[in-house]
Amino acid sequence: MTNIGGNLGLGRTNIEQALRQMRERAAQLQGQGPTEAPKTSFESTLTQSVQSIDQTVKSSENLHIEALQGELDFHEIATRVKQAQLSFDFAMQVRNKFIDAYREVMRMTV
């Protein structure tokens, strides 16, 4: 028959050690002060993302010229076209999520 609570010493030691580590880390963080997050607005982040996707899609539009000039091989063309397609599909999914969120907010009663 086993003792109820017979091995509490080991568990208690682990808990105390974890608490001590948490206190030490909290003291370190308090000494450093709050970390500064980059000050970028949602608008600027969204604008940069849209411009990046636009640049990716536009760069794929000129691939046929580079291929005819012999500057690119088939694998590079396929990779760039797929990258542009994935970027555009991702942007459309994000747009759809924004529209769904907007519709949900508009359905809310005040």
N, CA, C and O atoms as CSV, one atom per row, in Angstrom:
chain,resi,resn,atom,element,x,y,z
A,1,MET,N,N,0.839,-1.176,0.000
A,1,MET,CA,C,0.000,0.000,0.000
A,1,MET,C,C,0.886,1.242,0.000
A,1,MET,O,O,1.873,1.314,0.733
A,2,THR,N,N,0.520,2.227,-0.837
A,2,THR,CA,C,1.342,3.434,-0.941
A,2,THR,C,C,0.817,4.504,-0.013
A,2,THR,O,O,-0.373,4.561,0.300
A,3,ASN,N,N,1.708,5.330,0.407
A,3,ASN,CA,C,1.371,6.480,1.238
A,3,ASN,C,C,0.715,7.557,0.397
A,3,ASN,O,O,1.216,7.873,-0.683
A,4,ILE,N,N,-0.356,8.117,0.841
A,4,ILE,CA,C,-0.970,9.239,0.145
A,4,ILE,C,C,-0.108,10.462,0.434
A,4,ILE,O,O,0.113,10.831,1.588
A,5,GLY,N,N,0.368,11.074,-0.633
A,5,GLY,CA,C,1.226,12.239,-0.462
A,5,GLY,C,C,2.632,11.884,-0.056
A,5,GLY,O,O,3.345,12.732,0.478
A,6,GLY,N,N,3.057,10.655,-0.292
A,6,GLY,CA,C,4.379,10.217,0.114
A,6,GLY,C,C,5.512,10.890,-0.631
A,6,GLY,O,O,6.580,11.097,-0.056
A,7,ASN,N,N,5.311,11.241,-1.904
A,7,ASN,CA,C,6.369,11.857,-2.712
A,7,ASN,C,C,6.159,13.349,-2.893
A,7,ASN,O,O,6.565,13.904,-3.914
A,8,LEU,N,N,5.546,13.999,-1.947
A,8,LEU,CA,C,5.280,15.429,-2.087
A,8,LEU,C,C,6.545,16.266,-2.044
A,8,LEU,O,O,6.560,17.376,-2.576
A,9,GLY,N,N,7.589,15.775,-1.438
A,9,GLY,CA,C,8.820,16.551,-1.314
A,9,GLY,C,C,9.422,16.886,-2.660
A,9,GLY,O,O,9.840,18.022,-2.883
A,10,LEU,N,N,9.475,15.909,-3.573
A,10,LEU,CA,C,10.053,16.131,-4.891
A,10,LEU,C,C,9.210,17.102,-5.708
A,10,LEU,O,O,9.754,18.000,-6.351
A,11,GLY,N,N,7.897,16.934,-5.694
A,11,GLY,CA,C,7.012,17.840,-6.420
A,11,GLY,C,C,7.086,19.246,-5.872
A,11,GLY,O,O,7.088,20.216,-6.629
A,12,ARG,N,N,7.148,19.358,-4.571
A,12,ARG,CA,C,7.226,20.669,-3.931
A,12,ARG,C,C,8.534,21.368,-4.306
A,12,ARG,O,O,8.549,22.574,-4.548
A,13,THR,N,N,9.624,20.610,-4.352
A,13,THR,CA,C,10.918,21.176,-4.727
A,13,THR,C,C,10.872,21.721,-6.155
A,13,THR,O,O,11.384,22.808,-6.421
A,14,ASN,N,N,10.260,20.968,-7.072
A,14,ASN,CA,C,10.147,21.421,-8.469
A,14,ASN,C,C,9.308,22.681,-8.578
A,14,ASN,O,O,9.654,23.596,-9.326
A,15,ILE,N,N,8.215,22.735,-7.844
A,15,ILE,CA,C,7.348,23.912,-7.874
A,15,ILE,C,C,8.073,25.127,-7.320
A,15,ILE,O,O,7.992,26.213,-7.894
A,16,GLU,N,N,8.781,24.955,-6.210
A,16,GLU,CA,C,9.524,26.076,-5.625
A,16,GLU,C,C,10.617,26.556,-6.568
A,16,GLU,O,O,10.855,27.759,-6.679
A,17,GLN,N,N,11.283,25.630,-7.249
A,17,GLN,CA,C,12.326,26.013,-8.200
A,17,GLN,C,C,11.720,26.793,-9.375
A,17,GLN,O,O,12.288,27.793,-9.812
A,18,ALA,N,N,10.590,26.344,-9.874
A,18,ALA,CA,C,9.937,27.046,-10.979
A,18,ALA,C,C,9.498,28.440,-10.540
A,18,ALA,O,O,9.660,29.400,-11.293
A,19,LEU,N,N,8.953,28.563,-9.355
A,19,LEU,CA,C,8.550,29.874,-8.841
A,19,LEU,C,C,9.750,30.796,-8.680
A,19,LEU,O,O,9.665,31.986,-8.984
A,20,ARG,N,N,10.861,30.256,-8.206
A,20,ARG,CA,C,12.071,31.055,-8.040
A,20,ARG,C,C,12.563,31.565,-9.393
A,20,ARG,O,O,12.955,32.726,-9.512
A,21,GLN,N,N,12.544,30.700,-10.416
A,21,GLN,CA,C,12.961,31.112,-11.752
A,21,GLN,C,C,12.031,32.178,-12.315
A,21,GLN,O,O,12.480,33.114,-12.977
A,22,MET,N,N,10.746,32.037,-12.054
A,22,MET,CA,C,9.795,33.037,-12.532
A,22,MET,C,C,10.035,34.379,-11.849
A,22,MET,O,O,9.980,35.420,-12.503
A,23,ARG,N,N,10.297,34.371,-10.562
A,23,ARG,CA,C,10.583,35.621,-9.847
A,23,ARG,C,C,11.841,36.282,-10.369
A,23,ARG,O,O,11.877,37.500,-10.544
A,24,GLU,N,N,12.890,35.481,-10.625
A,24,GLU,CA,C,14.143,36.032,-11.148
A,24,GLU,C,C,13.928,36.654,-12.523
A,24,GLU,O,O,14.446,37.734,-12.807
A,25,ARG,N,N,13.168,35.976,-13.371
A,25,ARG,CA,C,12.909,36.507,-14.709
A,25,ARG,C,C,12.073,37.777,-14.650
A,25,ARG,O,O,12.313,38.715,-15.409
A,26,ALA,N,N,11.083,37.811,-13.745
A,26,ALA,CA,C,10.271,39.011,-13.575
A,26,ALA,C,C,11.128,40.176,-13.098
A,26,ALA,O,O,10.945,41.306,-13.550
A,27,ALA,N,N,12.064,39.907,-12.184
A,27,ALA,CA,C,12.954,40.958,-11.698
A,27,ALA,C,C,13.847,41.467,-12.830
A,27,ALA,O,O,14.102,42.667,-12.922
A,28,GLN,N,N,14.318,40.574,-13.684
A,28,GLN,CA,C,15.138,40.987,-14.824
A,28,GLN,C,C,14.340,41.874,-15.765
A,28,GLN,O,O,14.833,42.903,-16.229
A,29,LEU,N,N,13.116,41.475,-16.043
A,29,LEU,CA,C,12.284,42.249,-16.957
A,29,LEU,C,C,11.935,43.615,-16.383
A,29,LEU,O,O,11.869,44.599,-17.120
A,30,GLN,N,N,11.712,43.681,-15.085
A,30,GLN,CA,C,11.399,44.964,-14.462
A,30,GLN,C,C,12.606,45.883,-14.476
A,30,GLN,O,O,12.456,47.099,-14.594
A,31,GLY,N,N,13.784,45.326,-14.360
A,31,GLY,CA,C,15.001,46.129,-14.395
A,31,GLY,C,C,15.282,46.687,-15.771
A,31,GLY,O,O,15.853,47.770,-15.899
A,32,GLN,N,N,14.889,45.959,-16.805
A,32,GLN,CA,C,15.146,46.396,-18.170
A,32,GLN,C,C,14.141,47.422,-18.641
A,32,GLN,O,O,14.433,48.198,-19.550
A,33,GLY,N,N,12.989,47.441,-18.056
A,33,GLY,CA,C,11.939,48.329,-18.520
A,33,GLY,C,C,11.182,47.679,-19.658
A,33,GLY,O,O,11.583,46.629,-20.159
A,34,PRO,N,N,10.112,48.285,-20.057
A,34,PRO,CA,C,9.316,47.678,-21.124
A,34,PRO,C,C,10.061,47.727,-22.454
A,34,PRO,O,O,10.730,48.708,-22.780
A,35,THR,N,N,9.928,46.664,-23.196
A,35,THR,CA,C,10.553,46.646,-24.511
A,35,THR,C,C,9.696,47.448,-25.477
A,35,THR,O,O,8.467,47.389,-25.443
A,36,GLU,N,N,10.359,48.182,-26.321
A,36,GLU,CA,C,9.659,49.045,-27.267
A,36,GLU,C,C,9.259,48.254,-28.503
A,36,GLU,O,O,10.096,47.635,-29.160
A,37,ALA,N,N,8.000,48.284,-28.802
A,37,ALA,CA,C,7.511,47.667,-30.028
A,37,ALA,C,C,7.672,48.676,-31.161
A,37,ALA,O,O,7.598,49.885,-30.939
A,38,PRO,N,N,7.891,48.180,-32.364
A,38,PRO,CA,C,8.006,49.128,-33.472
A,38,PRO,C,C,6.726,49.925,-33.628
A,38,PRO,O,O,5.625,49.388,-33.507
A,39,LYS,N,N,6.880,51.200,-33.895
A,39,LYS,CA,C,5.737,52.107,-33.988
A,39,LYS,C,C,5.267,52.203,-35.432
A,39,LYS,O,O,5.468,53.222,-36.094
A,40,THR,N,N,4.646,51.148,-35.911
A,40,THR,CA,C,4.088,51.177,-37.254
A,40,THR,C,C,2.581,51.090,-37.145
A,40,THR,O,O,2.038,50.352,-36.324
A,41,SER,N,N,1.935,51.839,-37.968
A,41,SER,CA,C,0.482,51.835,-37.939
A,41,SER,C,C,-0.045,50.700,-38.810
A,41,SER,O,O,0.674,50.153,-39.645
A,42,PHE,N,N,-1.284,50.367,-38.603
A,42,PHE,CA,C,-1.933,49.332,-39.392
A,42,PHE,C,C,-1.967,49.748,-40.857
A,42,PHE,O,O,-1.766,48.933,-41.757
A,43,GLU,N,N,-2.224,51.025,-41.073
A,43,GLU,CA,C,-2.307,51.532,-42.441
A,43,GLU,C,C,-0.988,51.361,-43.186
A,43,GLU,O,O,-0.974,50.924,-44.337
A,44,SER,N,N,0.126,51.704,-42.529
A,44,SER,CA,C,1.416,51.590,-43.211
A,44,SER,C,C,1.790,50.126,-43.447
A,44,SER,O,O,2.372,49.794,-44.480
A,45,THR,N,N,1.464,49.263,-42.508
A,45,THR,CA,C,1.741,47.842,-42.691
A,45,THR,C,C,0.927,47.275,-43.844
A,45,THR,O,O,1.443,46.514,-44.662
A,46,LEU,N,N,-0.344,47.646,-43.904
A,46,LEU,CA,C,-1.202,47.177,-44.978
A,46,LEU,C,C,-0.730,47.715,-46.328
A,46,LEU,O,O,-0.717,46.986,-47.320
A,47,THR,N,N,-0.346,48.979,-46.363
A,47,THR,CA,C,0.147,49.580,-47.603
A,47,THR,C,C,1.412,48.883,-48.087
A,47,THR,O,O,1.544,48.589,-49.275
A,48,GLN,N,N,2.335,48.621,-47.181
A,48,GLN,CA,C,3.566,47.929,-47.558
A,48,GLN,C,C,3.282,46.528,-48.086
A,48,GLN,O,O,3.905,46.087,-49.052
A,49,SER,N,N,2.343,45.831,-47.456
A,49,SER,CA,C,2.010,44.477,-47.895
A,49,SER,C,C,1.387,44.483,-49.278
A,49,SER,O,O,1.733,43.654,-50.121
A,50,VAL,N,N,0.475,45.409,-49.519
A,50,VAL,CA,C,-0.169,45.491,-50.832
A,50,VAL,C,C,0.857,45.856,-51.903
A,50,VAL,O,O,0.826,45.303,-53.002
A,51,GLN,N,N,1.757,46.773,-51.597
A,51,GLN,CA,C,2.789,47.145,-52.559
A,51,GLN,C,C,3.716,45.975,-52.862
A,51,GLN,O,O,4.131,45.790,-54.006
A,52,SER,N,N,4.038,45.193,-51.854
A,52,SER,CA,C,4.891,44.027,-52.053
A,52,SER,C,C,4.216,42.998,-52.962
A,52,SER,O,O,4.847,42.445,-53.863
A,53,ILE,N,N,2.940,42.750,-52.719
A,53,ILE,CA,C,2.203,41.801,-53.562
A,53,ILE,C,C,2.089,42.333,-54.980
A,53,ILE,O,O,2.242,41.581,-55.943
A,54,ASP,N,N,1.824,43.621,-55.111
A,54,ASP,CA,C,1.723,44.237,-56.437
A,54,ASP,C,C,3.031,44.112,-57.201
A,54,ASP,O,O,3.036,43.819,-58.396
A,55,GLN,N,N,4.133,44.334,-56.509
A,55,GLN,CA,C,5.446,44.224,-57.151
A,55,GLN,C,C,5.711,42.781,-57.593
A,55,GLN,O,O,6.265,42.554,-58.669
A,56,THR,N,N,5.319,41.813,-56.771
A,56,THR,CA,C,5.514,40.409,-57.122
A,56,THR,C,C,4.703,40.034,-58.351
A,56,THR,O,O,5.209,39.363,-59.251
A,57,VAL,N,N,3.451,40.462,-58.394
A,57,VAL,CA,C,2.594,40.145,-59.534
A,57,VAL,C,C,3.097,40.844,-60.795
A,57,VAL,O,O,3.123,40.238,-61.866
A,58,LYS,N,N,3.497,42.112,-60.681
A,58,LYS,CA,C,3.993,42.841,-61.856
A,58,LYS,C,C,5.295,42.251,-62.379
A,58,LYS,O,O,5.528,42.247,-63.588
A,59,SER,N,N,6.146,41.752,-61.486
A,59,SER,CA,C,7.405,41.163,-61.951
A,59,SER,C,C,7.154,39.881,-62.739
A,59,SER,O,O,7.941,39.525,-63.617
A,60,SER,N,N,6.062,39.191,-62.428
A,60,SER,CA,C,5.758,37.966,-63.188
A,60,SER,C,C,5.194,38.281,-64.564
A,60,SER,O,O,5.191,37.416,-65.439
A,61,GLU,N,N,4.718,39.502,-64.772
A,61,GLU,CA,C,4.164,39.875,-66.075
A,61,GLU,C,C,5.250,39.984,-67.149
A,61,GLU,O,O,4.963,39.814,-68.334
A,62,ASN,N,N,6.466,40.260,-66.755
A,62,ASN,CA,C,7.564,40.428,-67.712
A,62,ASN,C,C,8.396,39.162,-67.887
A,62,ASN,O,O,9.445,39.201,-68.529
A,63,LEU,N,N,7.951,38.055,-67.333
A,63,LEU,CA,C,8.736,36.820,-67.419
A,63,LEU,C,C,8.838,36.293,-68.846
A,63,LEU,O,O,9.863,35.732,-69.233
A,64,HIS,N,N,7.788,36.472,-69.618
A,64,HIS,CA,C,7.842,35.945,-70.983
A,64,HIS,C,C,8.926,36.636,-71.807
A,64,HIS,O,O,9.550,36.006,-72.660
A,65,ILE,N,N,9.153,37.917,-71.559
A,65,ILE,CA,C,10.197,38.643,-72.289
A,65,ILE,C,C,11.571,38.124,-71.887
A,65,ILE,O,O,12.433,37.891,-72.735
A,66,GLU,N,N,11.763,37.945,-70.579
A,66,GLU,CA,C,13.046,37.427,-70.102
A,66,GLU,C,C,13.284,36.007,-70.593
A,66,GLU,O,O,14.420,35.629,-70.878
A,67,ALA,N,N,12.216,35.217,-70.692
A,67,ALA,CA,C,12.367,33.843,-71.182
A,67,ALA,C,C,12.755,33.832,-72.660
A,67,ALA,O,O,13.608,33.048,-73.075
A,68,LEU,N,N,12.127,34.703,-73.453
A,68,LEU,CA,C,12.450,34.764,-74.878
A,68,LEU,C,C,13.867,35.262,-75.119
A,68,LEU,O,O,14.496,34.885,-76.107
A,69,GLN,N,N,14.374,36.101,-74.228
A,69,GLN,CA,C,15.733,36.602,-74.360
A,69,GLN,C,C,16.753,35.600,-73.836
A,69,GLN,O,O,17.959,35.798,-73.983
A,70,GLY,N,N,16.267,34.526,-73.226
A,70,GLY,CA,C,17.169,33.484,-72.733
A,70,GLY,C,C,17.777,33.786,-71.377
A,70,GLY,O,O,18.746,33.139,-70.980
A,71,GLU,N,N,17.234,34.747,-70.666
A,71,GLU,CA,C,17.786,35.113,-69.362
A,71,GLU,C,C,17.331,34.174,-68.248
A,71,GLU,O,O,18.004,34.045,-67.226
A,72,LEU,N,N,16.184,33.516,-68.449
A,72,LEU,CA,C,15.635,32.639,-67.415
A,72,LEU,C,C,15.388,31.252,-67.985
A,72,LEU,O,O,15.058,31.098,-69.161
A,73,ASP,N,N,15.552,30.244,-67.133
A,73,ASP,CA,C,15.180,28.902,-67.553
A,73,ASP,C,C,13.752,28.596,-67.101
A,73,ASP,O,O,13.143,29.374,-66.366
A,74,PHE,N,N,13.238,27.476,-67.541
A,74,PHE,CA,C,11.847,27.115,-67.285
A,74,PHE,C,C,11.539,27.008,-65.787
A,74,PHE,O,O,10.469,27.417,-65.338
A,75,HIS,N,N,12.477,26.460,-65.028
A,75,HIS,CA,C,12.241,26.264,-63.595
A,75,HIS,C,C,12.129,27.595,-62.850
A,75,HIS,O,O,11.307,27.739,-61.944
A,76,GLU,N,N,12.940,28.543,-63.228
A,76,GLU,CA,C,12.881,29.873,-62.607
A,76,GLU,C,C,11.556,30.554,-62.940
A,76,GLU,O,O,10.951,31.203,-62.087
A,77,ILE,N,N,11.118,30.405,-64.167
A,77,ILE,CA,C,9.840,30.998,-64.576
A,77,ILE,C,C,8.698,30.370,-63.787
A,77,ILE,O,O,7.833,31.075,-63.266
A,78,ALA,N,N,8.700,29.040,-63.700
A,78,ALA,CA,C,7.645,28.340,-62.964
A,78,ALA,C,C,7.632,28.749,-61.497
A,78,ALA,O,O,6.565,28.907,-60.903
A,79,THR,N,N,8.798,28.918,-60.920
A,79,THR,CA,C,8.889,29.318,-59.519
A,79,THR,C,C,8.324,30.715,-59.302
A,79,THR,O,O,7.567,30.943,-58.358
A,80,ARG,N,N,8.687,31.639,-60.166
A,80,ARG,CA,C,8.198,33.017,-60.022
A,80,ARG,C,C,6.697,33.134,-60.260
A,80,ARG,O,O,6.009,33.886,-59.568
A,81,VAL,N,N,6.192,32.388,-61.240
A,81,VAL,CA,C,4.751,32.414,-61.509
A,81,VAL,C,C,3.998,31.841,-60.310
A,81,VAL,O,O,2.982,32.399,-59.896
A,82,LYS,N,N,4.477,30.754,-59.758
A,82,LYS,CA,C,3.815,30.141,-58.598
A,82,LYS,C,C,3.881,31.074,-57.391
A,82,LYS,O,O,2.913,31.180,-56.639
A,83,GLN,N,N,5.001,31.742,-57.202
A,83,GLN,CA,C,5.135,32.691,-56.092
A,83,GLN,C,C,4.139,33.836,-56.242
A,83,GLN,O,O,3.505,34.241,-55.267
A,84,ALA,N,N,3.999,34.354,-57.447
A,84,ALA,CA,C,3.046,35.437,-57.690
A,84,ALA,C,C,1.621,34.960,-57.462
A,84,ALA,O,O,0.805,35.685,-56.892
A,85,GLN,N,N,1.320,33.756,-57.899
A,85,GLN,CA,C,-0.020,33.204,-57.713
A,85,GLN,C,C,-0.336,33.019,-56.234
A,85,GLN,O,O,-1.427,33.371,-55.783
A,86,LEU,N,N,0.607,32.470,-55.479
A,86,LEU,CA,C,0.388,32.273,-54.043
A,86,LEU,C,C,0.237,33.596,-53.306
A,86,LEU,O,O,-0.589,33.714,-52.401
A,87,SER,N,N,1.029,34.592,-53.688
A,87,SER,CA,C,0.919,35.906,-53.054
A,87,SER,C,C,-0.443,36.525,-53.317
A,87,SER,O,O,-1.069,37.076,-52.411
A,88,PHE,N,N,-0.892,36.435,-54.539
A,88,PHE,CA,C,-2.191,36.997,-54.892
A,88,PHE,C,C,-3.323,36.240,-54.192
A,88,PHE,O,O,-4.257,36.855,-53.678
A,89,ASP,N,N,-3.239,34.906,-54.172
A,89,ASP,CA,C,-4.266,34.110,-53.482
A,89,ASP,C,C,-4.314,34.435,-51.997
A,89,ASP,O,O,-5.392,34.532,-51.411
A,90,PHE,N,N,-3.143,34.603,-51.389
A,90,PHE,CA,C,-3.094,34.957,-49.971
A,90,PHE,C,C,-3.737,36.322,-49.726
A,90,PHE,O,O,-4.485,36.499,-48.764
A,91,ALA,N,N,-3.443,37.280,-50.597
A,91,ALA,CA,C,-4.029,38.613,-50.456
A,91,ALA,C,C,-5.546,38.549,-50.589
A,91,ALA,O,O,-6.259,39.251,-49.872
A,92,MET,N,N,-6.042,37.723,-51.489
A,92,MET,CA,C,-7.492,37.590,-51.655
A,92,MET,C,C,-8.126,36.947,-50.420
A,92,MET,O,O,-9.228,37.328,-50.026
A,93,GLN,N,N,-7.454,35.993,-49.818
A,93,GLN,CA,C,-7.984,35.372,-48.601
A,93,GLN,C,C,-8.021,36.363,-47.445
A,93,GLN,O,O,-8.972,36.377,-46.662
A,94,VAL,N,N,-6.987,37.191,-47.338
A,94,VAL,CA,C,-6.974,38.222,-46.295
A,94,VAL,C,C,-8.106,39.214,-46.538
A,94,VAL,O,O,-8.800,39.611,-45.602
A,95,ARG,N,N,-8.288,39.610,-47.789
A,95,ARG,CA,C,-9.385,40.522,-48.126
A,95,ARG,C,C,-10.729,39.920,-47.751
A,95,ARG,O,O,-11.589,40.602,-47.193
A,96,ASN,N,N,-10.908,38.641,-48.057
A,96,ASN,CA,C,-12.166,37.974,-47.720
A,96,ASN,C,C,-12.394,37.936,-46.212
A,96,ASN,O,O,-13.525,38.091,-45.752
A,97,LYS,N,N,-11.339,37.733,-45.450
A,97,LYS,CA,C,-11.475,37.730,-43.989
A,97,LYS,C,C,-11.845,39.120,-43.472
A,97,LYS,O,O,-12.653,39.240,-42.551
A,98,PHE,N,N,-11.266,40.164,-44.051
A,98,PHE,CA,C,-11.629,41.527,-43.661
A,98,PHE,C,C,-13.098,41.803,-43.959
A,98,PHE,O,O,-13.801,42.396,-43.141
A,99,ILE,N,N,-13.552,41.378,-45.112
A,99,ILE,CA,C,-14.952,41.589,-45.478
A,99,ILE,C,C,-15.871,40.821,-44.529
A,99,ILE,O,O,-16.894,41.351,-44.094
A,100,ASP,N,N,-15.516,39.581,-44.209
A,100,ASP,CA,C,-16.321,38.801,-43.266
A,100,ASP,C,C,-16.366,39.466,-41.891
A,100,ASP,O,O,-17.418,39.518,-41.253
A,101,ALA,N,N,-15.224,39.970,-41.443
A,101,ALA,CA,C,-15.185,40.644,-40.139
A,101,ALA,C,C,-16.034,41.910,-40.156
A,101,ALA,O,O,-16.740,42.199,-39.190
A,102,TYR,N,N,-15.968,42.660,-41.243
A,102,TYR,CA,C,-16.776,43.873,-41.368
A,102,TYR,C,C,-18.262,43.532,-41.330
A,102,TYR,O,O,-19.044,44.211,-40.664
A,103,ARG,N,N,-18.644,42.487,-42.039
A,103,ARG,CA,C,-20.055,42.080,-42.037
A,103,ARG,C,C,-20.511,41.659,-40.656
A,103,ARG,O,O,-21.633,41.959,-40.249
A,104,GLU,N,N,-19.639,40.958,-39.926
A,104,GLU,CA,C,-19.983,40.541,-38.555
A,104,GLU,C,C,-20.181,41.748,-37.655
A,104,GLU,O,O,-21.112,41.784,-36.851
A,105,VAL,N,N,-19.310,42.730,-37.788
A,105,VAL,CA,C,-19.442,43.945,-36.979
A,105,VAL,C,C,-20.736,44.675,-37.321
A,105,VAL,O,O,-21.420,45.181,-36.431
A,106,MET,N,N,-21.068,44.731,-38.587
A,106,MET,CA,C,-22.290,45.423,-39.004
A,106,MET,C,C,-23.560,44.704,-38.540
A,106,MET,O,O,-24.605,45.332,-38.372
A,107,ARG,N,N,-23.468,43.388,-38.335
A,107,ARG,CA,C,-24.611,42.625,-37.850
A,107,ARG,C,C,-24.841,42.783,-36.349
A,107,ARG,O,O,-25.919,42.462,-35.849
A,108,MET,N,N,-23.840,43.271,-35.637
A,108,MET,CA,C,-23.963,43.418,-34.184
A,108,MET,C,C,-25.013,44.462,-33.834
A,108,MET,O,O,-25.148,45.488,-34.501
A,109,THR,N,N,-25.741,44.175,-32.781
A,109,THR,CA,C,-26.725,45.160,-32.302
A,109,THR,C,C,-26.079,45.990,-31.210
A,109,THR,O,O,-25.277,45.495,-30.418
A,110,VAL,N,N,-26.439,47.248,-31.186
A,110,VAL,CA,C,-25.850,48.163,-30.209
A,110,VAL,C,C,-26.805,48.407,-29.070
A,110,VAL,O,O,-26.485,49.154,-28.145
